[in-house]
Amino acid sequence: MNPEPLRHIQKVLVASRGEIAVRCIRACRKLGIPSVAIVTQVDGSSLHVQLADEVMTLPGSDRTAYTYGDAILKICQGCSADAIIPGYGFLSENFDFADAVVQAGVTFVGPSSASIKATGLKHEARRIAEQANVPEHALDGARRLGFPVMLKATGGGGWMGLQICHNEDEVMQAFAQVESRAGALFKNRGVFLERYYPHSLHIEVQVAGNGEVVVTFGERECSLQRRHQKVIEECPSPFVQRTPGLREKLLGAAIRYASQLNYKSVGTVEFLVDDETGDFFFLEMNPRLQVEHDISELCYGVDLERGDRQGIPLEVLKGLGSPQPVGWAIEARVYAEVPLRDFAPSPGLLQVVQ
């Protein structure tokens, strides 16, 4: 968040929980803006609740309460907050929610609903991706693309609701599952297809914009994945670091894409990179903070919640050119699993953290 466009804001409701809510609340505190946390019964002792200036309880189920946009907007109006920041997850990529916030006269601290729609709906972000509303359409698309293919949720992120299909039978079996999960997770049952490339690298570029200029804070390597979830995030990318000219090409492509949207928030542009030739092509753009944004901050000396670098605004940074990373940072996903059950998830109460 940049102080200049936020001077008129008197109070911010943070429409998320956990780490990102903590980061947003701390950013508000640095800017001298009071914050409001939303909470369910099970989150009563969470850190974001302790840090916020005000705390409001969400109605409904603990499992789904953070996705009820109407209830969150009602709470926002009831406590006289004049801005909502979504963080990541939940409603951060819901353009209907962003629209509703603006129409209610509340500032949405994030990209415009048009940018969210253009980037968050993956089939609109790429011509190669074709939305499929019925299994027959999915089969037709798979035949045209060639196997293997990926069935993905149109409104999804984080590779949730994704299935790899190697033949027509697998497409038929996977479609209903992906469609159902997409509806439950993202309130959007749209499904689309793309070709699956098993031997490649997944590299993403961190961008930030203010509606007029877009700058970048380097790339992150996220190719080490399991079940299509990122296990290790690394900044900078070892592959990019040792491939002359690739960083400039990737960063330039990300800036051009975000600039076409007149992008006015932080976001991540993701690319698939051929690990033999270094050729790359666009995957998607996530119009929000990523879970792994912290490692970019460490290597580039930037506070992405505030949207500046050591107090320097974006328009000045634009004229300084793309900064180079300093040092190295790694983020790892911690799993709770049962090895004897093929590493199936093992949910439960976390009792001790060291």
C-alpha positions as CSV (number, residue, x, y, z in Angstrom):
1,M,0.0,0.0,0.0
2,N,1.4,3.4,-1.0
3,P,0.7,6.3,1.3
4,E,-0.2,8.8,-1.5
5,P,-3.4,7.2,-2.8
6,L,-4.5,6.1,0.7
7,R,-4.4,9.5,2.4
8,H,-8.2,9.7,2.3
9,I,-8.7,6.3,4.0
10,Q,-9.6,6.4,7.7
11,K,-10.0,2.7,8.5
12,V,-9.2,-0.6,6.7
13,L,-10.9,-3.9,7.0
14,V,-8.6,-6.8,6.4
15,A,-10.6,-9.5,4.6
16,S,-8.3,-12.5,5.3
17,R,-6.7,-14.4,8.1
18,G,-3.3,-15.8,9.1
19,E,0.1,-14.5,7.9
20,I,-1.2,-12.2,5.2
21,A,-3.7,-10.6,7.6
22,V,-0.8,-9.9,10.0
23,R,1.3,-8.4,7.3
24,C,-1.5,-6.1,6.1
25,I,-2.4,-5.0,9.6
26,R,1.3,-4.2,10.3
27,A,1.4,-2.2,7.0
28,C,-1.7,-0.2,8.1
29,R,0.0,0.5,11.4
30,K,3.1,1.8,9.7
31,L,0.9,4.2,7.7
32,G,-1.1,5.3,10.8
33,I,-4.3,3.8,9.5
34,P,-6.6,1.9,12.0
35,S,-7.3,-1.7,11.0
36,V,-10.3,-4.1,11.5
37,A,-9.8,-7.9,11.7
38,I,-12.6,-10.4,10.9
39,V,-12.6,-13.6,12.8
40,T,-14.4,-16.9,13.2
41,Q,-14.8,-18.7,16.5
42,V,-11.7,-20.9,15.9
43,D,-9.5,-17.9,15.1
44,G,-10.2,-16.1,18.3
45,S,-6.7,-16.3,19.6
46,S,-4.9,-15.8,16.3
47,L,-2.2,-13.2,15.9
48,H,-4.0,-11.1,13.4
49,V,-6.9,-10.7,15.9
50,Q,-4.5,-9.6,18.6
51,L,-2.8,-7.0,16.4
52,A,-5.9,-5.3,14.9
53,D,-7.4,-2.1,16.3
54,E,-10.9,-3.6,16.1
55,V,-12.2,-7.2,15.7
56,M,-15.5,-8.3,14.2
57,T,-17.0,-11.8,14.2
58,L,-18.0,-13.4,11.0
59,P,-21.4,-15.2,10.8
60,G,-21.8,-18.7,9.4
61,S,-19.5,-21.8,9.2
62,D,-15.9,-21.6,10.3
63,R,-15.0,-23.4,7.1
64,T,-16.6,-20.9,4.7
65,A,-17.2,-17.7,6.6
66,Y,-14.2,-15.9,5.0
67,T,-15.7,-16.3,1.5
68,Y,-19.1,-14.6,2.3
69,G,-18.5,-11.3,0.6
70,D,-22.0,-9.9,1.4
71,A,-21.4,-10.5,5.1
72,I,-17.9,-9.0,5.1
73,L,-19.1,-5.9,3.2
74,K,-22.0,-5.5,5.8
75,I,-19.4,-5.7,8.6
76,C,-17.3,-3.2,6.8
77,Q,-20.1,-0.7,6.6
78,G,-21.2,-1.4,10.2
79,C,-17.9,-0.5,11.6
80,S,-17.4,2.5,9.3
81,A,-14.3,1.1,7.6
82,D,-13.9,2.9,4.2
83,A,-11.5,0.4,2.6
84,I,-11.1,-3.4,2.3
85,I,-7.8,-5.1,1.6
86,P,-8.2,-8.8,0.6
87,G,-4.7,-10.1,1.0
88,Y,-4.5,-13.5,-0.7
89,G,-6.9,-16.5,-0.9
90,F,-10.6,-16.3,-0.2
91,L,-12.0,-13.2,-2.0
92,S,-8.8,-11.8,-3.3
93,E,-9.5,-12.9,-6.9
94,N,-13.3,-12.5,-6.9
95,F,-14.1,-9.6,-9.3
96,D,-17.8,-9.7,-8.2
97,F,-16.7,-8.9,-4.7
98,A,-14.4,-6.1,-5.9
99,D,-17.2,-4.6,-7.8
100,A,-19.6,-4.8,-4.9
101,V,-17.1,-3.1,-2.6
102,V,-16.6,-0.2,-5.0
103,Q,-20.4,0.1,-5.7
104,A,-20.9,0.4,-1.9
105,G,-18.6,3.4,-1.9
106,V,-15.8,1.5,-0.2
107,T,-12.2,1.5,-1.5
108,F,-10.9,-1.9,-2.7
109,V,-7.2,-2.0,-1.9
110,G,-6.2,-4.1,-4.8
111,P,-6.5,-4.3,-8.6
112,S,-9.6,-3.2,-10.4
113,S,-12.4,-5.7,-11.0
114,A,-11.5,-5.5,-14.7
115,S,-7.9,-6.6,-14.0
116,I,-9.1,-9.4,-11.7
117,K,-11.5,-10.6,-14.3
118,A,-8.9,-10.4,-17.1
119,T,-6.2,-12.2,-15.1
120,G,-8.1,-14.3,-12.5
121,L,-10.3,-16.0,-15.1
122,K,-7.5,-18.0,-16.6
123,H,-9.4,-18.8,-19.9
124,E,-9.7,-15.0,-20.6
125,A,-6.0,-14.5,-19.8
126,R,-4.8,-16.8,-22.5
127,R,-6.2,-17.5,-26.0
128,I,-4.8,-21.1,-25.9
129,A,-7.1,-21.9,-22.9
130,E,-10.6,-22.8,-23.8
131,Q,-13.4,-22.8,-21.3
132,A,-15.4,-26.1,-21.2
133,N,-18.8,-26.1,-19.7
134,V,-19.7,-29.8,-20.4
135,P,-17.5,-32.9,-20.6
136,E,-18.2,-33.3,-24.4
137,H,-16.6,-29.9,-25.0
138,A,-13.7,-30.9,-22.8
139,L,-13.1,-34.0,-24.9
140,D,-13.2,-32.0,-28.1
141,G,-10.6,-29.5,-26.7
142,A,-8.4,-32.3,-25.5
143,R,-8.4,-33.9,-28.9
144,R,-7.3,-30.6,-30.5
145,L,-4.6,-29.9,-28.0
146,G,-3.2,-33.4,-27.8
147,F,-2.6,-35.5,-24.6
148,P,-1.6,-35.1,-21.9
149,V,-3.8,-32.2,-20.9
150,M,-4.7,-30.4,-17.7
151,L,-8.2,-29.7,-16.5
152,K,-8.1,-26.5,-14.4
153,A,-10.6,-24.3,-12.6
154,T,-11.3,-21.1,-14.4
155,G,-11.4,-19.0,-11.2
156,G,-8.8,-21.0,-9.4
157,G,-5.3,-20.4,-8.1
158,G,-2.6,-22.3,-6.4
159,W,-3.2,-25.3,-8.7
160,M,-6.2,-26.3,-6.7
161,G,-8.8,-28.2,-8.6
162,L,-6.3,-29.4,-11.2
163,Q,-6.3,-32.8,-12.9
164,I,-3.8,-34.2,-15.4
165,C,-5.4,-36.4,-18.0
166,H,-3.6,-38.7,-20.3
167,N,-6.5,-40.0,-22.3
168,E,-10.2,-39.5,-23.1
169,D,-11.4,-41.7,-20.3
170,E,-9.5,-39.7,-17.7
171,V,-11.0,-36.5,-19.1
172,M,-14.5,-37.9,-18.6
173,Q,-13.7,-39.1,-15.1
174,A,-11.9,-35.9,-14.0
175,F,-14.3,-33.3,-15.4
176,A,-17.1,-33.6,-12.8
177,Q,-14.5,-33.6,-9.9
178,V,-12.8,-30.5,-11.1
179,E,-16.1,-28.7,-11.8
180,S,-17.4,-29.5,-8.3
181,R,-14.3,-28.5,-6.6
182,A,-14.1,-25.3,-8.5
183,G,-17.6,-24.4,-7.4
184,A,-16.8,-25.2,-3.8
185,L,-13.5,-23.4,-3.6
186,F,-13.9,-20.4,-6.0
187,K,-17.7,-20.0,-6.4
188,N,-17.1,-20.5,-10.1
189,R,-17.7,-23.9,-11.7
190,G,-16.0,-22.9,-15.0
191,V,-13.3,-25.4,-16.2
192,F,-10.8,-25.0,-19.0
193,L,-8.1,-27.1,-20.7
194,E,-4.4,-26.6,-21.6
195,R,-1.6,-28.8,-22.8
196,Y,0.5,-30.3,-20.1
197,Y,4.3,-30.1,-20.4
198,P,6.0,-32.5,-17.9
199,H,9.6,-31.3,-18.5
200,S,9.7,-27.6,-17.8
201,L,10.3,-25.0,-15.2
202,H,7.8,-22.9,-13.4
203,I,9.1,-19.3,-12.9
204,E,7.1,-16.3,-11.7
205,V,7.8,-12.6,-11.8
206,Q,6.8,-10.2,-9.1
207,V,5.3,-7.0,-10.4
208,A,3.7,-3.9,-8.8
209,G,1.8,-1.1,-10.4
210,N,-0.1,2.1,-9.5
211,G,-2.3,2.3,-12.6
212,E,0.2,4.3,-14.6
213,V,3.6,2.6,-14.2
214,V,4.5,-1.0,-13.6
215,V,7.8,-2.2,-12.0
216,T,9.2,-5.6,-11.2
217,F,11.1,-7.1,-8.3
218,G,12.6,-10.1,-10.0
219,E,11.6,-13.7,-10.4
220,R,11.0,-16.7,-8.2
221,E,11.7,-20.3,-9.0
222,C,8.9,-22.7,-8.0
223,S,9.5,-25.8,-10.1
224,L,9.9,-28.2,-7.2
225,Q,6.3,-29.2,-6.7
226,R,4.3,-32.2,-5.5
227,R,0.6,-32.7,-6.3
228,H,1.0,-29.4,-8.3
229,Q,1.6,-27.5,-5.1
230,K,4.9,-25.5,-4.7
231,V,7.2,-27.3,-2.2
232,I,10.2,-25.0,-2.5
233,E,10.2,-21.3,-3.6
234,E,13.6,-19.8,-4.4
235,C,14.6,-16.2,-5.2
236,P,16.4,-15.6,-7.4
237,S,15.8,-18.6,-9.8
238,P,19.0,-20.7,-10.2
239,F,18.1,-21.4,-13.8
240,V,17.5,-17.7,-14.7
241,Q,20.7,-16.7,-12.8
242,R,22.8,-19.0,-15.0
243,T,21.0,-18.2,-18.3
244,P,22.3,-15.0,-19.9
245,G,19.6,-12.6,-20.9
246,L,16.7,-14.7,-19.7
247,R,15.9,-12.5,-16.6
248,E,15.6,-9.3,-18.8
249,K,13.3,-11.2,-21.2
250,L,11.0,-12.6,-18.5
251,L,10.8,-9.3,-16.5
252,G,10.2,-7.3,-19.7
253,A,7.3,-9.6,-20.8
254,A,5.8,-9.4,-17.3
255,I,5.9,-5.6,-17.3
256,R,4.4,-5.4,-20.8
257,Y,1.5,-7.7,-19.8
258,A,0.7,-5.8,-16.6
259,S,1.0,-2.5,-18.3
260,Q,-1.7,-3.4,-20.8
261,L,-4.0,-3.7,-17.9
262,N,-3.0,-0.4,-16.4
263,Y,-2.4,-2.6,-13.4
264,K,-2.7,-0.9,-9.9
265,S,-1.7,-3.4,-7.3
266,V,0.9,-6.1,-6.6
267,G,0.7,-9.3,-8.7
268,T,2.6,-12.2,-10.1
269,V,3.0,-13.1,-13.8
270,E,3.8,-16.8,-14.2
271,F,5.7,-18.5,-17.0
272,L,6.5,-22.0,-18.2
273,V,10.2,-22.2,-19.2
274,D,11.7,-24.9,-21.4
275,D,14.6,-26.3,-19.3
276,E,16.6,-27.1,-22.4
277,T,16.2,-24.1,-24.7
278,G,15.2,-21.4,-22.2
279,D,12.1,-20.5,-24.3
280,F,9.2,-19.5,-22.3
281,F,5.5,-18.7,-22.6
282,F,2.8,-17.1,-20.4
283,L,0.8,-19.3,-18.0
284,E,-1.3,-16.8,-16.0
285,M,-1.3,-13.7,-13.8
286,N,-2.3,-13.8,-10.2
287,P,-3.7,-10.3,-9.3
288,R,-2.8,-10.4,-5.7
289,L,0.0,-11.1,-3.2
290,Q,1.4,-14.6,-3.4
291,V,2.1,-16.7,-0.3
292,E,5.8,-16.6,-1.2
293,H,6.1,-12.9,-1.8
294,D,8.3,-12.6,1.4
295,I,11.3,-14.1,-0.3
296,S,11.2,-11.4,-3.1
297,E,11.0,-8.8,-0.4
298,L,14.1,-10.2,1.3
299,C,16.2,-10.2,-2.0
300,Y,14.9,-6.8,-3.3
301,G,14.5,-4.7,-0.1
302,V,10.9,-4.0,-0.9
303,D,7.7,-4.0,1.3
304,L,5.0,-5.2,-1.1
305,E,2.2,-4.4,1.3
306,R,3.2,-0.8,1.2
307,G,4.1,-0.9,-2.5
308,D,7.4,0.9,-2.3
309,R,11.1,0.1,-2.0
310,Q,12.8,1.7,1.0
311,G,10.3,4.5,0.8
312,I,10.9,5.2,-3.0
313,P,7.6,5.4,-4.9
314,L,6.9,3.3,-8.0
315,E,7.2,6.1,-10.5
316,V,10.7,6.9,-9.3
317,L,11.6,3.2,-9.3
318,K,10.5,2.9,-12.9
319,G,13.2,5.3,-14.0
320,L,15.9,3.4,-12.1
321,G,15.5,0.2,-14.1
322,S,15.0,-3.4,-12.9
323,P,16.9,-3.9,-9.6
324,Q,19.2,-7.0,-9.2
325,P,18.7,-9.4,-6.4
326,V,20.9,-9.3,-3.3
327,G,21.5,-12.6,-1.6
328,W,19.3,-15.6,-1.7
329,A,16.0,-16.6,0.0
330,I,14.1,-19.9,0.1
331,E,10.6,-20.7,1.4
332,A,9.4,-24.3,2.0
333,R,6.0,-25.7,2.4
334,V,5.6,-27.8,5.6
335,Y,3.5,-30.9,5.2
336,A,1.6,-33.0,7.7
337,E,1.2,-36.4,6.1
338,V,1.0,-40.1,6.7
339,P,3.9,-41.8,4.7
340,L,2.4,-45.3,5.0
341,R,-0.8,-44.0,3.3
342,D,1.1,-42.8,0.2
343,F,1.7,-39.5,2.0
344,A,-2.0,-38.7,2.4
345,P,-2.7,-35.4,4.2
346,S,-3.0,-35.8,8.0
347,P,-5.0,-32.9,9.4
348,G,-5.1,-32.4,13.2
349,L,-4.2,-30.1,16.0
350,L,-0.8,-28.5,15.9
351,Q,0.4,-28.6,19.4
352,V,4.1,-27.6,19.4
353,V,6.0,-25.3,17.0
354,Q,9.8,-24.7,17.5
